[in-house]
Every structure is written in structure tokens, then in C-alpha cells.
Amino acid sequence: MVSSPAELMRVQADVAVATLRAHHSTWSKRYEVLPPIDELASKVTWDGTIEYNPIDVIDPVQEMFDRAGQQHDDRTLVRYREAIRTVLHENIHLMAGPGTTLVFPLDEYEGKAHKVFEEGVTERATRNELTNYIDALDLEQVAPGIRTANTQGAYAAYIPAVDEFSAAVGKNVGLEPAEVVHRMAVVNAAQKFPVAAELLYAKHLSALVPETAKADAIGRIAESMHGPFAAIHDYDPKDPSDIRMSGMAGRAAFRNASAEVQTIAEHWAGHQELRRTLDAGLGATTPLRKPQRDGRGADGSRGEGGESGQRPSWHAKAGDRRPLASGPAGNSASRPDRPGGVSRS
């Protein structure tokens, strides 16, 4: 059993990695406490440091251990569970696959689609795994009732899109939606769309497309998903109509991906002799179209971030153009009635 706030902070990443069966965490082993200002959301920074809001995380966690073993009312248990939800959310932001870290070009994170998808997938994975994380930390012994307390969560305007998208992809490739979310959650932000795209590629295109064209095909499928997710960047988590439209955006992203898969399949179905030649190592191929380099998404819009009603917290400073910056700052809104957090300079 974790016996103190200090021990919880020390093992937070290792237990999160084990709980989600991730390859590794890019946590720097450092956490900092933000000023006690209600509007400042917990977040991770470019160098892998976690910054926690004391009101939403540090104070409830300290209180929980100070009152270890005592009985609590529902409201208190929800507050404790939300504190642990934020801890897990931030740690999921820091997960990465084999051979990868958070060191990717800033352009990968400035688009609205990437911000929405990163926060939505991370929050859905957090809710899916929160009770398992609490069990792994043995926090039921510290705060009896915490494992069955309600979860409030964050990013309510993004969750329906992720849910509908993962359900559609899962049905198409024969996986449970939670497994689709899991696979996207344990890689960094630059890889989340490609992970979903590769699931569709493996199901429908692996026998048609030459190996030399695989990366381009996956990139095209991934890019086709961006538009609908970018469109919900400014959605209001308190507006029921926006919540409904969010779900529709997730389905639209899957339809776009399916259409791109069909286009690629139709092209290569008529060029199987070329595919066999290429796969035999006798030639090379040119992508059906070059990846876009001007920052525009599949829907023709520029993928730029900015403040919004949802205020997604996967944030990069516009003036920061280091060639290899550490990953984006991913924040967790600590209350469901607060729009998504945003880092502040």
C-alpha cells in the first residue's frame, strides 16, 4: 500500500505504466506545485515535469493520507478520486512507445486536431483505467470507498468524439473500443492518429499496398481524420448540442478514414504487378500524393491552435521554435464544470 503523498508522487509514473501496459514514461522524475490559483490546471511541461494544482491535487491527496482509513462522505470521496484522476491523466500524457520520447517537432502539436485528439484520448483512457490505477496503488485502504466513487472527469466536449471514433474503428477491425483507446493512449501525441490509421491499414490494405508505400498510406489515412476533430476544438462542454455534434465528429473522422482507405485500395488493386515488383526489392514507388507541408489539414484549413471555449491544454508557445523541443504541455482540467485547462506563461 502507498503510505504517504511523497511515496505516491515517487511511484506515480511506474504504477501508471504498469497499469496501462505502456512501454515507458518520459517523466523527468520531477513534479512541481503551481501557485494556489483555482484557474491554473495541472499539466506536464516540455521537459517531462508534472505541475500540479495544489487545490485540486496536492491538498486532497495530503488530506486523504492524513485521514487514512477513516470513512468519508460521497463528496469527499469524489474529491479524492478526482485528485487521483488528474495524477493518472498527466502520467498518461507522458507515455511513449518503443524508441520514442516527447522529442518531436513543434508542428506536430500546434494543430487543433492534435490537441483535441491528445486530450480526448488521454481522458478516455484515464477514465477507463482509473479504478485499476487506484487498485494498483491500494488506495482503497487509505480512503475506503474511493474505488467506487463517481468520476467527474474533464474534456466533456471531446470525449463523445473519441468514443464514437474508437467504437467505429474497433468494430471495423475487430477490437473492443477500450483496446483501440488503449493503443492510442500509450504512444505520444505525434503517433496517436497513425496508430488508428495503422489498424485500418493492417485490416484492409496490407495485402494490396507495397511495403515502400506503407508509410505514405498510413500518413494519408491519419491526415484524413484531422478535420472533424479540429472542428470541435472550440466546443462548449456545457452545451448539449455541442456534445451531440462531438459524437458526430468522431463518426465523420472514421468515415473520412474509410474513404481514404477505399481510394488507396482502388489504386493499388489495379497495380498488383507493380506491388509485387516493389516488394521483391526491384524498384521504388512515389507516393500517390506528397504529404502536405504548408500546415494545412485534409479539410484545407490551417491547423493552428488558440484559445477556445474548451481551451484544450496541449499547449505550445507560438514563439518557441526549437528544432527538437520536448513534447507538448498536456494539462488536465480538474473539474468537469471548468473548461479544459491551458498552460499560462
LINLINPE-V829217 format. One record per backbone hydrogen bond with DSSP energy under -1.0 kcal/mol. NH is the residue of the N-H (numbers start at 1). CO is the residue of the C=O. E is the energy in kcal/mol with one decimal. If there is no record, write none. Layout:
NH	CO	E
NH	CO	E
This chain:
2	137	-1.8
8	4	-2.2
9	5	-2.6
10	6	-1.7
11	7	-2.0
12	8	-1.2
15	11	-2.6
16	12	-1.6
17	13	-2.7
18	14	-2.2
19	15	-2.5
20	16	-2.4
22	17	-2.1
24	96	-1.2
26	94	-2.5
28	48	-2.4
32	50	-2.7
34	52	-2.7
37	35	-2.9
40	37	-1.6
43	51	-2.7
44	330	-1.3
45	49	-2.7
48	45	-2.0
50	30	-1.9
51	43	-3.7
52	32	-2.8
57	53	-2.2
59	54	-3.2
61	57	-2.3
62	58	-2.4
63	59	-2.6
64	60	-2.6
65	61	-1.9
66	62	-2.4
67	63	-1.8
68	65	-1.4
69	142	-2.9
70	67	-2.2
77	73	-2.2
78	74	-2.5
79	75	-1.9
80	76	-2.3
81	77	-2.8
82	78	-2.7
83	79	-1.6
84	80	-1.9
85	81	-2.4
86	82	-2.2
87	83	-1.8
88	84	-2.5
89	85	-2.9
90	86	-2.5
91	87	-1.7
92	88	-2.3
93	89	-1.7
95	92	-1.6
96	24	-2.1
100	97	-1.9
104	102	-1.4
104	325	-1.0
108	105	-1.6
109	106	-2.3
115	111	-1.7
116	112	-2.7
117	113	-2.6
118	114	-2.6
119	115	-2.2
120	116	-2.8
121	117	-2.7
122	118	-2.0
123	119	-2.5
124	120	-2.3
125	121	-2.6
126	122	-2.1
127	123	-2.4
128	124	-2.3
129	125	-2.0
130	126	-1.3
133	129	-2.4
134	130	-2.5
135	131	-2.4
136	132	-2.5
137	133	-1.8
139	134	-2.2
143	139	-3.1
146	143	-2.2
158	155	-1.5
159	155	-1.8
162	158	-1.9
163	159	-2.9
164	160	-2.6
165	161	-2.3
166	162	-2.8
167	163	-2.0
168	164	-2.2
169	165	-2.7
170	166	-2.5
171	167	-2.4
172	168	-1.9
173	169	-2.1
174	170	-1.6
175	170	-2.5
180	176	-1.8
181	177	-2.5
182	178	-2.4
183	179	-2.3
184	180	-1.7
185	181	-2.3
186	182	-1.6
191	188	-1.5
195	191	-2.2
196	192	-1.6
197	193	-2.5
198	194	-2.7
199	195	-1.4
200	196	-1.4
201	197	-2.5
202	198	-2.8
203	199	-1.4
204	200	-2.3
205	201	-2.9
206	201	-1.5
208	205	-1.9
209	205	-2.7
213	210	-1.8
214	211	-1.2
217	213	-2.2
218	214	-2.7
219	215	-2.4
220	216	-2.3
221	217	-2.3
222	218	-2.7
223	219	-2.5
224	220	-1.8
225	222	-1.2
226	223	-1.3
230	226	-2.8
231	227	-1.9
233	230	-1.5
235	232	-1.7
239	236	-1.6
243	239	-2.0
244	240	-2.1
245	241	-2.4
246	242	-2.1
247	243	-1.5
248	244	-1.6
249	245	-2.0
250	246	-1.8
251	247	-1.7
252	248	-2.3
253	249	-2.4
254	250	-1.6
255	251	-2.3
256	252	-2.7
257	253	-2.1
258	254	-2.7
259	255	-2.4
260	256	-2.1
261	257	-2.5
262	258	-2.3
263	259	-2.2
264	260	-2.4
265	261	-2.6
266	262	-2.6
267	263	-1.9
268	264	-2.3
269	265	-2.1
271	268	-1.4
275	271	-2.2
276	272	-2.5
277	273	-2.0
278	274	-2.9
279	275	-3.0
280	276	-1.2
281	278	-1.9
282	277	-2.1
297	301	-3.0
300	297	-1.9
303	295	-2.3
304	302	-1.5
315	313	-1.5
315	329	-2.1
320	317	-1.7
329	315	-1.6
332	42	-2.1
338	335	-1.2
340	310	-1.1
